[in-house]
Amino acid sequence: MTGQSQTKDGVVRMTSQDALSIAQQLIRFPSVTPHDGGALGHIASMLQQAGFQTQALRFSQSGTPDIDNLYARIGTGAPYLLFAGHTDVVPVGDASQWRFDPFSAQIADDMLW
């Protein structure tokens, strides 16, 4: 994480450029359901660098593909915060209909595509 710094109380501070860089990195993973395309490992690595303990989890249900997930924890006491999200996306479809490759994370017209 470029530009990030950790304060003496353990809080990681990031710049808006860091947030953009992380978003681009994550968009570039071809994480089409049910595969994470490496996104979860990348997130785990970033969180570990920030002091989190991480654990990979696999959820299985009969008749559906297995889905990998990530559990991360920092600290041992209150306050608690739980964030639930996902890294997978629906299939691209006809890639020729996209202005940019959907996993390119290009910046154009002051937008992240």
N, C-alpha and C positions, 0 to 999 in steps of 0.2 A: 504494500500500500504506500504509494508515494505521498510525501508531504504529511503523513500522519505522525502524531506525536502522542506519547503517553505521559500523563501528568503523574505527580507523586501519589495521588489518590487512586491511580490505576485506570482513570478514565481515558479512553482513546479519543483523540480529537482528529477530525478529518476536514479536509477542504472540499469545496464544491468540485474541484478538479478530481479529487480522489473518488467522489461519488460517481462522476461521469466515467472515469476509468473503470471502476468496478462494474457499472452498468454495461459498458462495452464488453468487458471480459465475459460477463454472464450471458449476454445476448449471443456471443460467438459460439457458445456451446449448442450443438444441434440436439436439443433436449426434447425430441418429439415423443410423446406418450407411447409406450411406457418407459422409455430409456431417458436417463438424465444426461447422457452425452458427456459426462465428466464434470458437470456443474456442481454436483454435491461434494465431490472431492475438493474442488476449488474453493467452495464456500467453507468447508471444514478447515482447509489450510489457512484461509484468511482469519477465521474465528480463533483458531489455535494461536496464531501470531498475536492476536489481541488478548490472549489469556484464557480463552474458553477451553473446556474439556469437551470433546465431541465423540459421538458414538453413531456409527452407521446402523440403521435398522431396515429390515426388509419385511414388507407386509405382503402376505399371501392370502388369496381367496380362491376357492375352487372355481375353475372356469374362466379366470382372468389372469393376465400376466402379473408376475411379481412386480412390486413397486418399491424402489429404494427410497429411504427417507433419512433425515439427519436430525439428531438430537444434540443440542449444545447447551452447556451450562457454565456459568461463571459465578463464583462465590458459593457460599453455603447457607446463607440466611436471608431473611426478609430485607428489603421488599422483593417480591417475585414478579417477573414479567414473562409472559409466554407469547411468542410470536409464531404463528402458523402460516406458512405460505407454500408455494409450489414452484418448481423449476421447469416443469414440462409444459409444452405447448401443443396445439393441434397440428396435424400435418400441414405442410406448406401448400399443397395443391399444385396448381400450374405455376411453376416458378417464373415463367415468362411473363406472367401478369403482374409481377412485383416490380416496382421501380428500382429497388435494390435487392440484392440477395438478403433474405430475411435474417440470416445469421451473420451478416457482415458488420453490423453495428456502425455503419457509416454516419458521419455528420455531414448534412447538407442543408442549406437554407436555415441555418441555426437550429436544426432539429436533429435528434438522434433517431436514425432509422434502423 
